[in-house]
Amino acid sequence: MELYTNNFRPLLNFFPKQVLASPHKESGYAERSSYHAITECRFIRYNSSERISIIAIDIDTHQDGGVWLDHGLPQPTWTVWTDRGVQLAWALNKPIYGTNKDGIKYAEDVQRKIAYALDADIDALGLIRIFRNPATNRSHITNSRVDLYNFDHLPKPPEHWGKKQERRVHKTLFGGNTTDTSDFGTMKEGDGRNNALFDRLRFWAYDEADAGTYEEFELAKRGFSLNQKFAEPMSYKEVDTIIASIDYFIENKYKKEGYMANTTHEQRKEFASKNGKKGGATTAKLRKAEARGRILATLNQFEMFEIKITVSAIAKKAKSDKGTVSTYLKELGYSNKGGSIGWKK
């Protein structure tokens, strides 16, 4: 993993000792030490439910890293350039702890005001979110700090603007529309996380099935990634049950009982072929890389939820050969400790 700064150590002061992070955007998120997360991962969660120390926004419409100057804002602690825009982050002089409800509300209001002023992505709102790691993405780092009152001069967004947060319109099975307005970043136990995750995943799966590109493993990666966006993530078993129920429906009902009416079989076959799902596009080398990707993502899921790692369990979940799993685990530095311990580094 390439480091874009030789002086990354000051960044350690802005993150908790353990931070959720991944080398990839959609999969493999696990708790890592802040040192390893900052030096080895491209995506990390900036805050936790216990401590808010960074206010960040995502602008996906332009790459003007100096847009904050036009609104009299303090200089960002770091600016990260993405494929479509920039992510700006301000580290606070004093962190806000989860027990300080008024302080959390103040920080949420400040983030909304910044996002409104700079025309940032509404769907990226939320204090506990995954953003790009400034050390391993193209960035400008100042290590400056701010106070929340430095943003008090910004206008309050109109009420209707905030209601667009996390809004998605999808086709239903019967041609109608449904709107998902769940704000994952604020949802905890008792807030309907199961239904929110189920709806978000199933509509994605319908679209993929219609296009002929649905894969159960991609559904699983997306499910576990989305689960980590909740203020309080669900257990492994809960997420796995939701994924299994959607996959069963797609494979045994959706594909076989006439729900896929938007495209013809020939269209889906052509679409899949173009994406390397059919024909000779999948070489042995690519198949090996895909298998290892599934194994690694499954391994990270098991470690994230502290599930015993065994070759058979990883092979079953990753839909891979036991020999392939065993070989790859050894290459990653794991060995079989036996008994109730399983495979460990």
Contacts in CASP RR format, 6 or more apart in sequence:
PFRMAT RR
TARGET T0000
AUTHOR 0000-0000-0000
METHOD contacts of the structure
MODEL  1
MELYTNNFRPLLNFFPKQVLASPHKESGYAERSSYHAITECRFIRYNSSE
RISIIAIDIDTHQDGGVWLDHGLPQPTWTVWTDRGVQLAWALNKPIYGTN
KDGIKYAEDVQRKIAYALDADIDALGLIRIFRNPATNRSHITNSRVDLYN
FDHLPKPPEHWGKKQERRVHKTLFGGNTTDTSDFGTMKEGDGRNNALFDR
LRFWAYDEADAGTYEEFELAKRGFSLNQKFAEPMSYKEVDTIIASIDYFI
ENKYKKEGYMANTTHEQRKEFASKNGKKGGATTAKLRKAEARGRILATLN
QFEMFEIKITVSAIAKKAKSDKGTVSTYLKELGYSNKGGSIGWKK
1 23 0 8 1.000
1 39 0 8 1.000
1 40 0 8 1.000
1 41 0 8 1.000
1 42 0 8 1.000
1 136 0 8 1.000
2 136 0 8 1.000
3 39 0 8 1.000
3 135 0 8 1.000
3 136 0 8 1.000
4 134 0 8 1.000
4 135 0 8 1.000
4 136 0 8 1.000
4 137 0 8 1.000
4 138 0 8 1.000
4 139 0 8 1.000
5 134 0 8 1.000
5 135 0 8 1.000
5 139 0 8 1.000
5 141 0 8 1.000
7 141 0 8 1.000
8 38 0 8 1.000
8 39 0 8 1.000
8 135 0 8 1.000
10 141 0 8 1.000
10 143 0 8 1.000
11 38 0 8 1.000
11 134 0 8 1.000
11 135 0 8 1.000
11 141 0 8 1.000
11 143 0 8 1.000
12 34 0 8 1.000
12 35 0 8 1.000
12 38 0 8 1.000
14 46 0 8 1.000
14 53 0 8 1.000
14 54 0 8 1.000
14 77 0 8 1.000
14 91 0 8 1.000
15 34 0 8 1.000
15 37 0 8 1.000
15 38 0 8 1.000
15 44 0 8 1.000
15 46 0 8 1.000
15 53 0 8 1.000
16 34 0 8 1.000
16 48 0 8 1.000
16 50 0 8 1.000
16 51 0 8 1.000
17 33 0 8 1.000
17 34 0 8 1.000
18 31 0 8 1.000
18 32 0 8 1.000
18 33 0 8 1.000
18 34 0 8 1.000
19 31 0 8 1.000
19 32 0 8 1.000
19 33 0 8 1.000
19 34 0 8 1.000
19 37 0 8 1.000
19 44 0 8 1.000
19 45 0 8 1.000
19 48 0 8 1.000
20 29 0 8 1.000
20 30 0 8 1.000
20 31 0 8 1.000
20 32 0 8 1.000
20 37 0 8 1.000
20 44 0 8 1.000
20 45 0 8 1.000
20 130 0 8 1.000
20 228 0 8 1.000
21 29 0 8 1.000
21 30 0 8 1.000
21 32 0 8 1.000
21 36 0 8 1.000
21 37 0 8 1.000
21 40 0 8 1.000
21 41 0 8 1.000
21 43 0 8 1.000
21 44 0 8 1.000
21 45 0 8 1.000
21 133 0 8 1.000
22 28 0 8 1.000
22 29 0 8 1.000
22 30 0 8 1.000
22 41 0 8 1.000
22 42 0 8 1.000
22 43 0 8 1.000
22 44 0 8 1.000
22 300 0 8 1.000
23 40 0 8 1.000
23 41 0 8 1.000
23 42 0 8 1.000
23 43 0 8 1.000
24 42 0 8 1.000
24 43 0 8 1.000
25 42 0 8 1.000
25 43 0 8 1.000
26 221 0 8 1.000
26 222 0 8 1.000
26 225 0 8 1.000
27 221 0 8 1.000
27 224 0 8 1.000
27 225 0 8 1.000
27 297 0 8 1.000
27 300 0 8 1.000
28 221 0 8 1.000
28 224 0 8 1.000
28 225 0 8 1.000
28 296 0 8 1.000
28 297 0 8 1.000
28 300 0 8 1.000
28 301 0 8 1.000
28 304 0 8 1.000
29 43 0 8 1.000
29 130 0 8 1.000
29 224 0 8 1.000
29 225 0 8 1.000
29 228 0 8 1.000
29 300 0 8 1.000
29 304 0 8 1.000
30 300 0 8 1.000
30 303 0 8 1.000
30 304 0 8 1.000
31 304 0 8 1.000
32 40 0 8 1.000
32 41 0 8 1.000
37 44 0 8 1.000
37 133 0 8 1.000
38 44 0 8 1.000
38 133 0 8 1.000
38 135 0 8 1.000
38 136 0 8 1.000
39 135 0 8 1.000
39 136 0 8 1.000
40 136 0 8 1.000
41 133 0 8 1.000
41 136 0 8 1.000
42 132 0 8 1.000
42 133 0 8 1.000
42 136 0 8 1.000
42 137 0 8 1.000
43 130 0 8 1.000
43 131 0 8 1.000
43 132 0 8 1.000
43 133 0 8 1.000
44 130 0 8 1.000
44 131 0 8 1.000
44 133 0 8 1.000
45 128 0 8 1.000
45 129 0 8 1.000
45 130 0 8 1.000
45 131 0 8 1.000
45 228 0 8 1.000
46 53 0 8 1.000
46 54 0 8 1.000
46 56 0 8 1.000
46 89 0 8 1.000
46 128 0 8 1.000
46 129 0 8 1.000
46 131 0 8 1.000
47 53 0 8 1.000
47 54 0 8 1.000
47 127 0 8 1.000
47 128 0 8 1.000
47 129 0 8 1.000
48 128 0 8 1.000
49 98 0 8 1.000
49 128 0 8 1.000
49 231 0 8 1.000
49 232 0 8 1.000
50 97 0 8 1.000
50 98 0 8 1.000
51 95 0 8 1.000
51 96 0 8 1.000
51 97 0 8 1.000
51 98 0 8 1.000
52 92 0 8 1.000
52 95 0 8 1.000
52 96 0 8 1.000
52 97 0 8 1.000
52 98 0 8 1.000
52 104 0 8 1.000
52 107 0 8 1.000
52 127 0 8 1.000
52 128 0 8 1.000
53 91 0 8 1.000
53 92 0 8 1.000
53 95 0 8 1.000
53 96 0 8 1.000
54 77 0 8 1.000
54 89 0 8 1.000
54 90 0 8 1.000
54 91 0 8 1.000
54 92 0 8 1.000
55 89 0 8 1.000
55 90 0 8 1.000
55 92 0 8 1.000
55 107 0 8 1.000
55 110 0 8 1.000
55 111 0 8 1.000
55 114 0 8 1.000
55 127 0 8 1.000
55 146 0 8 1.000
55 148 0 8 1.000
56 87 0 8 1.000
56 88 0 8 1.000
56 89 0 8 1.000
56 90 0 8 1.000
56 111 0 8 1.000
56 129 0 8 1.000
56 131 0 8 1.000
57 87 0 8 1.000
57 88 0 8 1.000
57 111 0 8 1.000
57 114 0 8 1.000
57 115 0 8 1.000
57 118 0 8 1.000
57 120 0 8 1.000
57 121 0 8 1.000
57 124 0 8 1.000
57 125 0 8 1.000
58 82 0 8 1.000
58 87 0 8 1.000
58 120 0 8 1.000
58 121 0 8 1.000
58 124 0 8 1.000
58 131 0 8 1.000
59 67 0 8 1.000
59 85 0 8 1.000
59 86 0 8 1.000
59 87 0 8 1.000
59 88 0 8 1.000
59 118 0 8 1.000
59 119 0 8 1.000
59 120 0 8 1.000
59 121 0 8 1.000
60 82 0 8 1.000
60 84 0 8 1.000
60 85 0 8 1.000
60 121 0 8 1.000
61 84 0 8 1.000
61 85 0 8 1.000
61 119 0 8 1.000
62 85 0 8 1.000
62 86 0 8 1.000
63 81 0 8 1.000
63 82 0 8 1.000
63 84 0 8 1.000
63 85 0 8 1.000
63 86 0 8 1.000
64 86 0 8 1.000
65 79 0 8 1.000
65 81 0 8 1.000
65 86 0 8 1.000
65 88 0 8 1.000
65 140 0 8 1.000
66 79 0 8 1.000
67 86 0 8 1.000
67 118 0 8 1.000
68 74 0 8 1.000
68 75 0 8 1.000
68 76 0 8 1.000
68 88 0 8 1.000
68 118 0 8 1.000
71 117 0 8 1.000
71 118 0 8 1.000
71 154 0 8 1.000
72 153 0 8 1.000
73 114 0 8 1.000
73 117 0 8 1.000
73 150 0 8 1.000
73 151 0 8 1.000
73 154 0 8 1.000
74 90 0 8 1.000
74 144 0 8 1.000
74 146 0 8 1.000
74 150 0 8 1.000
74 151 0 8 1.000
75 142 0 8 1.000
75 144 0 8 1.000
76 88 0 8 1.000
76 89 0 8 1.000
76 90 0 8 1.000
76 142 0 8 1.000
76 144 0 8 1.000
77 89 0 8 1.000
77 90 0 8 1.000
77 91 0 8 1.000
77 141 0 8 1.000
77 142 0 8 1.000
77 143 0 8 1.000
77 144 0 8 1.000
77 145 0 8 1.000
77 146 0 8 1.000
78 88 0 8 1.000
78 89 0 8 1.000
78 134 0 8 1.000
78 139 0 8 1.000
78 140 0 8 1.000
78 141 0 8 1.000
78 142 0 8 1.000
79 86 0 8 1.000
79 87 0 8 1.000
79 88 0 8 1.000
79 89 0 8 1.000
79 139 0 8 1.000
79 140 0 8 1.000
80 86 0 8 1.000
80 87 0 8 1.000
80 89 0 8 1.000
80 131 0 8 1.000
80 132 0 8 1.000
80 133 0 8 1.000
80 134 0 8 1.000
80 137 0 8 1.000
80 138 0 8 1.000
80 139 0 8 1.000
81 137 0 8 1.000
81 138 0 8 1.000
81 139 0 8 1.000
82 132 0 8 1.000
82 137 0 8 1.000
87 131 0 8 1.000
87 132 0 8 1.000
88 114 0 8 1.000
88 118 0 8 1.000
89 131 0 8 1.000
89 134 0 8 1.000
90 145 0 8 1.000
90 146 0 8 1.000
91 143 0 8 1.000
91 144 0 8 1.000
91 145 0 8 1.000
91 146 0 8 1.000
92 107 0 8 1.000
92 145 0 8 1.000
92 146 0 8 1.000
92 147 0 8 1.000
92 148 0 8 1.000
93 145 0 8 1.000
93 146 0 8 1.000
93 147 0 8 1.000
94 147 0 8 1.000
96 103 0 8 1.000
96 104 0 8 1.000
96 106 0 8 1.000
96 107 0 8 1.000
98 104 0 8 1.000
103 148 0 8 1.000
104 127 0 8 1.000
106 148 0 8 1.000
107 127 0 8 1.000
107 148 0 8 1.000
108 126 0 8 1.000
108 127 0 8 1.000
109 156 0 8 1.000
110 148 0 8 1.000
110 151 0 8 1.000
110 154 0 8 1.000
111 125 0 8 1.000
111 126 0 8 1.000
111 127 0 8 1.000
112 125 0 8 1.000
112 157 0 8 1.000
112 162 0 8 1.000
113 151 0 8 1.000
113 154 0 8 1.000
113 155 0 8 1.000
113 156 0 8 1.000
113 157 0 8 1.000
114 120 0 8 1.000
114 151 0 8 1.000
114 154 0 8 1.000
115 121 0 8 1.000
115 122 0 8 1.000
115 124 0 8 1.000
115 125 0 8 1.000
115 157 0 8 1.000
116 154 0 8 1.000
116 155 0 8 1.000
116 156 0 8 1.000
116 157 0 8 1.000
116 161 0 8 1.000
117 154 0 8 1.000
117 155 0 8 1.000
122 161 0 8 1.000
122 162 0 8 1.000
122 164 0 8 1.000
122 165 0 8 1.000
122 166 0 8 1.000
123 165 0 8 1.000
123 166 0 8 1.000
124 131 0 8 1.000
125 165 0 8 1.000
125 183 0 8 1.000
126 183 0 8 1.000
126 185 0 8 1.000
126 186 0 8 1.000
127 185 0 8 1.000
128 185 0 8 1.000
128 229 0 8 1.000
128 231 0 8 1.000
129 185 0 8 1.000
129 229 0 8 1.000
130 228 0 8 1.000
130 229 0 8 1.000
132 139 0 8 1.000
134 141 0 8 1.000
135 141 0 8 1.000
163 181 0 8 1.000
165 181 0 8 1.000
165 183 0 8 1.000
166 180 0 8 1.000
166 181 0 8 1.000
166 182 0 8 1.000
166 183 0 8 1.000
166 184 0 8 1.000
167 179 0 8 1.000
167 180 0 8 1.000
167 181 0 8 1.000
168 179 0 8 1.000
168 180 0 8 1.000
168 200 0 8 1.000
168 203 0 8 1.000
169 177 0 8 1.000
169 178 0 8 1.000
169 179 0 8 1.000
170 177 0 8 1.000
170 178 0 8 1.000
170 180 0 8 1.000
170 203 0 8 1.000
170 206 0 8 1.000
170 207 0 8 1.000
171 177 0 8 1.000
171 203 0 8 1.000
171 206 0 8 1.000
171 207 0 8 1.000
171 262 0 8 1.000
172 178 0 8 1.000
173 206 0 8 1.000
173 254 0 8 1.000
173 259 0 8 1.000
178 199 0 8 1.000
178 203 0 8 1.000
180 196 0 8 1.000
180 199 0 8 1.000
180 200 0 8 1.000
180 203 0 8 1.000
182 196 0 8 1.000
182 199 0 8 1.000
182 200 0 8 1.000
184 196 0 8 1.000
184 226 0 8 1.000
184 229 0 8 1.000
184 230 0 8 1.000
184 231 0 8 1.000
185 229 0 8 1.000
185 230 0 8 1.000
185 231 0 8 1.000
186 231 0 8 1.000
187 193 0 8 1.000
187 196 0 8 1.000
187 230 0 8 1.000
187 231 0 8 1.000
187 232 0 8 1.000
188 230 0 8 1.000
188 231 0 8 1.000
188 232 0 8 1.000
189 232 0 8 1.000
193 230 0 8 1.000
193 232 0 8 1.000
193 234 0 8 1.000
194 234 0 8 1.000
194 238 0 8 1.000
194 242 0 8 1.000
197 223 0 8 1.000
197 226 0 8 1.000
197 227 0 8 1.000
197 234 0 8 1.000
197 239 0 8 1.000
197 242 0 8 1.000
198 242 0 8 1.000
198 245 0 8 1.000
198 246 0 8 1.000
200 226 0 8 1.000
201 219 0 8 1.000
201 222 0 8 1.000
201 223 0 8 1.000
201 226 0 8 1.000
201 242 0 8 1.000
201 243 0 8 1.000
201 246 0 8 1.000
202 246 0 8 1.000
202 249 0 8 1.000
204 219 0 8 1.000
204 222 0 8 1.000
205 214 0 8 1.000
205 219 0 8 1.000
205 246 0 8 1.000
205 247 0 8 1.000
205 250 0 8 1.000
205 254 0 8 1.000
206 250 0 8 1.000
206 254 0 8 1.000
206 259 0 8 1.000
208 214 0 8 1.000
208 215 0 8 1.000
208 218 0 8 1.000
208 219 0 8 1.000
209 250 0 8 1.000
209 254 0 8 1.000
209 255 0 8 1.000
209 260 0 8 1.000
210 260 0 8 1.000
210 262 0 8 1.000
210 263 0 8 1.000
210 268 0 8 1.000
211 263 0 8 1.000
211 268 0 8 1.000
211 271 0 8 1.000
211 272 0 8 1.000
212 263 0 8 1.000
212 268 0 8 1.000
212 269 0 8 1.000
212 271 0 8 1.000
212 272 0 8 1.000
212 277 0 8 1.000
213 271 0 8 1.000
213 272 0 8 1.000
213 275 0 8 1.000
213 277 0 8 1.000
214 250 0 8 1.000
216 243 0 8 1.000
216 247 0 8 1.000
216 250 0 8 1.000
216 251 0 8 1.000
216 319 0 8 1.000
217 294 0 8 1.000
217 297 0 8 1.000
217 318 0 8 1.000
217 319 0 8 1.000
219 243 0 8 1.000
219 246 0 8 1.000
219 247 0 8 1.000
219 250 0 8 1.000
220 240 0 8 1.000
220 243 0 8 1.000
220 297 0 8 1.000
220 301 0 8 1.000
221 297 0 8 1.000
223 239 0 8 1.000
223 242 0 8 1.000
223 243 0 8 1.000
224 239 0 8 1.000
224 297 0 8 1.000
224 301 0 8 1.000
224 304 0 8 1.000
227 233 0 8 1.000
227 234 0 8 1.000
227 239 0 8 1.000
235 305 0 8 1.000
236 301 0 8 1.000
236 302 0 8 1.000
236 304 0 8 1.000
236 305 0 8 1.000
236 307 0 8 1.000
253 259 0 8 1.000
254 260 0 8 1.000
260 268 0 8 1.000
263 271 0 8 1.000
269 278 0 8 1.000
272 278 0 8 1.000
273 279 0 8 1.000
273 281 0 8 1.000
276 282 0 8 1.000
282 290 0 8 1.000
291 318 0 8 1.000
291 320 0 8 1.000
291 321 0 8 1.000
291 324 0 8 1.000
292 324 0 8 1.000
292 328 0 8 1.000
294 318 0 8 1.000
294 319 0 8 1.000
294 320 0 8 1.000
295 314 0 8 1.000
295 318 0 8 1.000
295 320 0 8 1.000
295 324 0 8 1.000
295 325 0 8 1.000
295 328 0 8 1.000
295 329 0 8 1.000
296 328 0 8 1.000
296 332 0 8 1.000
297 318 0 8 1.000
298 314 0 8 1.000
298 317 0 8 1.000
298 318 0 8 1.000
299 309 0 8 1.000
299 314 0 8 1.000
299 329 0 8 1.000
299 332 0 8 1.000
301 307 0 8 1.000
301 317 0 8 1.000
302 308 0 8 1.000
302 309 0 8 1.000
302 313 0 8 1.000
302 314 0 8 1.000
303 309 0 8 1.000
307 313 0 8 1.000
308 340 0 8 1.000
308 341 0 8 1.000
308 342 0 8 1.000
309 329 0 8 1.000
309 334 0 8 1.000
309 342 0 8 1.000
309 343 0 8 1.000
309 344 0 8 1.000
310 342 0 8 1.000
310 343 0 8 1.000
311 322 0 8 1.000
311 323 0 8 1.000
311 325 0 8 1.000
311 326 0 8 1.000
311 329 0 8 1.000
311 336 0 8 1.000
311 343 0 8 1.000
312 322 0 8 1.000
314 320 0 8 1.000
314 325 0 8 1.000
314 329 0 8 1.000
315 321 0 8 1.000
315 322 0 8 1.000
315 323 0 8 1.000
315 324 0 8 1.000
315 325 0 8 1.000
318 325 0 8 1.000
329 343 0 8 1.000
332 345 0 8 1.000
333 345 0 8 1.000
334 343 0 8 1.000
334 344 0 8 1.000
334 345 0 8 1.000
335 343 0 8 1.000
335 344 0 8 1.000
335 345 0 8 1.000
336 342 0 8 1.000
336 343 0 8 1.000
337 343 0 8 1.000
337 344 0 8 1.000
END
